[in-house]
C-alpha cells in the first residue's frame, strides 16, 4: 500500500469509503434525493472473573453476557435532514434499523416485538428504534415538528453506540428512563441560548399499545454565551395502563424528570452531571409502584485528538425494588429495594476516523441485596471492551 493510499484510508470517515474510495452520500443520486445513509458495527466482550454459571452480568445489561463475544449493534439509518436555519418550509425524516443483542432491550411494544419471535435468534433481535417525519415551519425563529417513532431526549446516554463514551451503561439509562417514544414533539428556540420542546407520546417504549394513554413530554435547554456550559430539564408524565407489561384494567401514572448539566472546564477537560427522579408502576408487577432516584457524573479528559479517558460514577436507588430486576438461574425475575453504585473508568481510542475502541473497567456494588453472580454477591468487577466500525 503506497503512502497516498494509506493516508486516504486513515482520513476517510467510513469503511466503505476507505475500501472503495467512494463516498456514497456525495453521489449524484443521494444528493438529488437529499438523503444520507450511514451505520456501524459494534462488537464487544466482557470478562467477568466470577464466571457466573448463567453467564449473566446482570443487573448490568447491554453488555450483560459474561465471557462471551457479542455483536451488540449492526446499525443502519437513512435520513433526509431538515434545514432548521432556512426561511422556507422544509420536510424530511429518518428511519433506523438495529440488529444485535442491544435490540432486545430497546424494542417497542406493538412494533419490534412483532417482527422476530423470542426464540428465532436467541440473544439477537431486531428493532426499528426510529421512524419519523420532520417538518420545519418558518414562523418566528422557526418551529420544528417531529411525528412518529424516535429516541427519547431524556438523559445523557443513548442506545446508539457512537453516542456514548463508555461501552457499558448506567442503571439510570438501563432501568430508570425510556429508550424511545411514539408521538409528536414540537421544538422552538426562544432565544439563541434557550430552547423549548413539548409534545404528546404513547408513554415509554410503546408504539401502538393502548393509544388513549397520551403522555406529556417536555424539554427545556439552555446554553451559555461562550458555549462552555449547558443545562437541560426534561419531564414525561402520564398514564401507562395497557402499555408494555401493564395490565389492561389498571390505571397508573408514570412520571419522570431529569436534569443534565455539562461544563467544559478547558478545551480538554469536560464534566457532565445528571440527576433523575421517577415514580410509577413496577416493570413486572404492575400492581406495585415505587420511586427511583439516580445521580450520574462523568469526567472526560482529551489526551490528544485520537485518545480520551473517562471516569463515571453512579448512584441509583430503587426504592421498593420496582425497576431493577435480575434473573436467577431458573429465569424468574427477582428484585429488592436497594442502592446500586457503580464506578467505571475507560478509554476512547480512534486509530482511524471510522474506528473507535473503548476498553473499560467497572466495579458495581449493592447495599442491601445480593444482586450479582447468581444472587450470591453484593459486588461485581468487570473488564470489557468493544470496537465500533463505521460504514
N, C-alpha and C positions, 0 to 999 in steps of 0.2 A: 504494500500500500504506500503510495507516494505521499509526501508531506502535505500537498494541497488537498488530496482526498481525505487524509487523516484529520486535517483541520476542519474541513467541511462536515465530516462525520460527527465531530465533537460539538460543532456550533449549531447544528440543526436542533429543532425543538421536538422532533418526534422520530420514532424508529422508522416509520415508512419513508419519511423524508430523507433520513440518513442512508437507507439502503437503496433507494431509487433515485435520489436527487430530484424528487418531485414533491412539491407542496400541493396536496390535493385541494386545499382551501383557496389557493390562488389560481386554480384552473378557471377557464372561461365559463364552464358550466356552473360551478359552485358560486362564482361571483355574479353571474347573471341571475341565479336563484336567490342570491344573498343568503346563502346557507353556510354554516360551519359544522364540520364533523370532527369528532375527536374521541379520545378514550385512553384507557390504560389497562395494564395487567398488574395486579398486586398478588404476590405470593409471600408467605411468611412461615416462620417456625417458632414455637415457644417451648423452651426447655423448662420442665418442672422437676426439680431434684427429688420431690416427694414421690414421683412416679405413681400417681393415683390409679387405682385399679380400673376405674371407669374412664380414665384418660381425660378427665374433665377438670379444667382450671377454674370452674365456677366458684363463686359468683361472677368472676371475670368472664365477660362474653366477647364476641367478635373473635379474638384470639383465644377461644375457650378450650381448644383441644391441646392436651399435653403431649409433647414429644411426637408431634405429627405434622408433616408438611401440608400446608393448606394453600389452595388458590382462593384467597379471600374475595377478590373482585376481578371479574372480567367485565369492563365497563365501556359502553359506547353511548354517545349522545349526538343528537342532531339539533342545531339551533339556528333560528333566524333572530338575531339580536335586534332589539328595538332601540332606535335612536331617541334618547331621552333629553337631548340638548338641542333638538331642532325646533322649528317654528311651524311644523305641519304635523298632521296626523301620521302615525306610523303603526304598523302591525307586525307582529312576529309570534314566536312561540318556541317551545323546546320539548323534546322527548328524550328520556334517558332509559337505557336498558342495563340491568345488572344481573350477572350470573356469578355464583360463587357461594362460599359459606357465609358471607355477610348478608346475603339476600334474605335469609330466613328470619333475621332479626328486624328487618325493615319492611316486611310485607304488609300491605294494607288490606283490611277486611273488605271482601267483595270485589277485589281485583287480583292481586298477585296470588292469593291462596287458592284461586280457582284455575290457575294456569298449569301448575305442576303439582301432582299429588305428593303427599308426605313421604312416600317410600320410593319415589321414582329414582332419585339420585342421592339417597341417604342424606348427607350433610349439605349437599349442593342444591340451591333453589334459584328461582328466577323472580325478578321483581322489576316493575316499571315505577321507579320512585318519583319520576316527574313526567307529566304530560299536561302541558298548559298552553293557552294562548295569551298573548300580552298586547296591550294597546297603549299608545302614548297619545294623550289628548292635549293639544297646545292651548291650555287655558291657564291664565295666571303664570306661575312659574313652571307649569307642566304637571299633568296628572298621569300616573301610570296605573293601569288596571290589569291585574293578573287573574285569570279564570281557569280553573282546572285542578290538577294534582301537582303539588310542589313540596319541596323541603321546608321544614319549619324554620322560621327566623330566630327561634329561641335558642339561647346558649352559645357557647364557644365552639364546641366540637360538632362535626357533621359526619354523615355517612361516607362521603367521598374521601378516599384515602389521601389524595394530594391536598385536601383541605385541612389536614391535621398535621401537627408536628410529630406526635407520637403514634406508634403502631397500636398500642392498646388505648382504651377509652376509660373515662371516669365513670363511677357509679351513677353520677348525676345524668350524664349523657345516655347511659345504657338503660337506667330504670326510672329516672326522675323526669324525663322530658319526652315529648313526641318526636318521631322521626319525620313524618310527613303530614300534610293536611290536604283536604279536598274542599274547594270552595272558591272564594274570591278575596282578593286583597287589593286595596286602593292606597296608593302612596302619593304624598305631596310634600315638596320641600318648602317649609315656611320661610326659611332664610338660607343663606349659603352654608350655615352651620347647624341648622335644626331641621329634621325631617320627621314626618308623621306617617304612619300606615295603620289602616284599620279595615276589618272585613269580617265575613262570616264563613266558618268552616265546619265540616261534619266531625268535630271532635278530634281525637288522636288516631292517627294511622288507620283511618276509616275512609273507604272510597264510596260505598253505596249502602251500608247497613243503616237502616232507620234514619232516613234523611230529615225527619222532623226535628232532630236534635241539632240545631244550628248553634254553634258556639261563637262567641266574640273573640277575635284575635287582634290585638293592638300592639303597635311598636312605636317608641319614641327614641330618636337618635340625636346625639349632639357631638360635634367635633370642634375642637379649639381652633383658633385662628392660625396657629402655627402647625396644625395637623398632628401634634405630638400626643394629644390626649383625646380620647373618645369615651362616650358614655351611652349606654343603651338600656332601655327598660322595655320589657316585653311581658304581656299578660294574655292568658287564654282562660276563659271561663264559660261554663255552660253544662247542660245535661248530657250524660253519656249513656243513658239507658238504651239497651239494644245494640250498642256498638261493641265490637270486639267480643270479649267473653262475658259482657254484662247480660243479665237475664232480661227478657222482654217485659216482664211485669214489674221491674224495679226502676225507680227513678233516682238518679244520683247526680249531684253536682260535682264537677271536677274543675278545680281552679288552681292555676299555677302562675307565679310571676318569677321573672329572672332579671337580675341586674348584672350587666357586664361593663367593666371599666378597664381601659387599656391606656398605657402611658409609655412613651419612648423616652427613657432617661438620656440616652445618647443615640447616635446612629447605629450603635452596635448592641445596646442593652435595652430589652423590651420586657414589659411586665403586663400581665392580664389577671384580673380578678373577677370571679363570678360568684354570685350568691343567689340561691334558688329556694323557694318555699312553695310547697304544694299540698293540697288536701283533696281526698276523694276516695272512691271505692277501691278495694283491693284488685290487683291484676287477676287473681284466680278466683277468690271467694267474693263475689260482688255484693254479698250481704254484709260484708265487713268493710269499714272505712278507716282511714287514718291519715296522718300528716307525715310529710318528709321534708328534710332540710338539707341543703348542701352548700358547701363552700369549696371552691377550687381556685388554686393560684398557680400561675405559670410564669416562669422566668426564662427568657431566651437570651443567648449571647452569640453574636456572629463572630466567629474566629477569623473567617475570611469569606470571600464570595461563595465558595463551594462547600463550606463547612460551618455548621452551627451546633451549639449544645443547648439543651433544655432541661429544666427541672420543674416537676409538677407535684403539688401536694394537695390532697383532697380529704375532706371530712364529709361523710354522708350519713345522716341519721334517719333510719327507717323506724319511725316512732312506734308503730304497732305491728311491724312485720308484714306490711301490705304491699311493698314494692319489690324487694329483692328476694327472689326465690331460687333455691338450689335444689337440683335433682339428686337424690341419693342413688345408690346402686340399683334400686328397683325402678327408678324412673319417676317416682312420685315427688311432686313439688313440696318442699318444706321451707319454712321461713321462721323468723323470730325478730322481735324488737331488739335492735342493737345499733351500735355505731360502727361504721366502716371507715377505716383510714387507709390511705394508700400514698406512697411516695415513689415517684418514677424519675429516673434520670436517663437521658438519651441523646443521641446524635442524629443530625441530618447531614448526609454526605452526598454531594451531587458530582460524581466523576465526569458525567456528561450532562448536558442540559435536559435530556429526556430520561435520565435515570436518577432515582433517589433511593438511597439505602438508609434505613432507620433502625439501628440497634438500640436496645434499651434494657435496663434492669429495673425491676419493680418489686416492692415489698408491700404486702397488704396485711392488715390485722383487724379483727373484730373484737369488741369489748365483752359482749355477753352471749356469744354464740359460737359454736364450733362450725364455722362456715366453710372451712377448706378441707381438702383431702378426704373426701367422703365423710364429711362432718366429724372429723377426728381432731382437727387442729383449729386454733384461733388465728393462725397466721400462715402466710404463704410467700415464697420467694420465687420469682420468675425471671428468666433471661430470654429475651425474644429479639427477633429481627425480621424485617420484611424488605422487599425490593419492589419499587414501583417503576414500571417501564411505560412511558407514554408513547402512544401511537403517532 
